[in-house]
Amino acid sequence: MWNAVDKLLSNAMTNGCFPGCAISAGQRGKVFYQKTFGYLTPSQLRPVTAETRYDAGSLTQVLATMPLALKAME
């Protein structure tokens, strides 16, 4: 399964969706998969690391509100 995730993220980077990313999966406090890809910016000056932190706060509105609005319209 994780090979498919790796391939999906690598393809997205190749297609210019984002310059890099980090993924981590766990359950009950145990991390069972963690990997980083690419760079923080397209200029490739700084690679993404396991310590890289992303600001996901602004995504909350889109990821929570939009599906609810679409469901209401449906």
C-alpha positions as CSV (number, residue, x, y, z in Angstrom):
1,M,0.0,0.0,0.0
2,W,2.7,2.5,0.9
3,N,4.4,2.0,-2.5
4,A,1.1,3.3,-4.1
5,V,1.2,6.3,-1.8
6,D,4.8,7.0,-2.6
7,K,4.1,6.8,-6.3
8,L,1.0,9.1,-6.0
9,L,3.0,11.8,-4.2
10,S,6.0,11.5,-6.5
11,N,3.8,11.8,-9.6
12,A,2.0,14.9,-8.1
13,M,5.4,16.5,-7.5
14,T,6.6,15.6,-11.1
15,N,3.4,17.2,-12.4
16,G,4.1,20.4,-10.5
17,C,1.3,20.2,-7.9
18,F,3.8,21.0,-5.1
19,P,7.6,21.0,-4.6
20,G,7.7,18.6,-1.7
21,C,5.7,17.1,1.2
22,A,5.9,14.9,4.3
23,I,3.6,12.1,5.2
24,S,3.3,10.3,8.5
25,A,0.8,7.6,9.5
26,G,0.2,6.2,13.0
27,Q,-2.2,4.8,15.4
28,R,-2.4,5.0,19.2
29,G,0.8,7.0,19.5
30,K,2.9,4.8,17.3
31,V,4.2,5.9,13.9
32,F,4.2,3.1,11.4
33,Y,5.0,5.0,8.2
34,Q,6.9,8.2,7.7
35,K,8.5,9.6,4.6
36,T,9.5,12.9,3.0
37,F,9.7,14.0,-0.6
38,G,11.2,16.9,-2.4
39,Y,11.9,20.5,-1.4
40,L,10.2,23.4,0.5
41,T,10.3,25.6,-2.6
42,P,10.7,25.0,-6.3
43,S,14.2,26.5,-6.2
44,Q,15.2,23.3,-4.4
45,L,17.4,25.1,-1.8
46,R,16.0,23.3,1.3
47,P,14.8,19.7,1.3
48,V,11.7,18.6,3.3
49,T,12.7,16.8,6.4
50,A,10.8,14.8,9.1
51,E,11.0,18.0,11.2
52,T,9.4,20.2,8.6
53,R,6.2,21.8,9.9
54,Y,3.4,23.0,7.6
55,D,0.7,25.5,8.5
56,A,-2.4,23.5,8.0
57,G,-4.7,25.9,9.8
58,S,-5.8,27.7,6.6
59,L,-6.8,24.4,5.1
60,T,-9.4,23.7,7.7
61,Q,-11.9,26.0,6.2
62,V,-11.6,24.4,2.8
63,L,-11.5,20.8,3.9
64,A,-14.4,21.1,6.4
65,T,-16.7,23.8,4.9
66,M,-16.6,23.0,1.2
67,P,-17.7,19.3,1.5
68,L,-20.5,20.4,3.9
69,A,-21.6,23.1,1.5
70,L,-21.5,20.7,-1.5
71,K,-23.5,18.1,0.5
72,A,-26.1,20.7,1.4
73,M,-26.4,21.7,-2.3
74,E,-26.8,18.0,-3.2
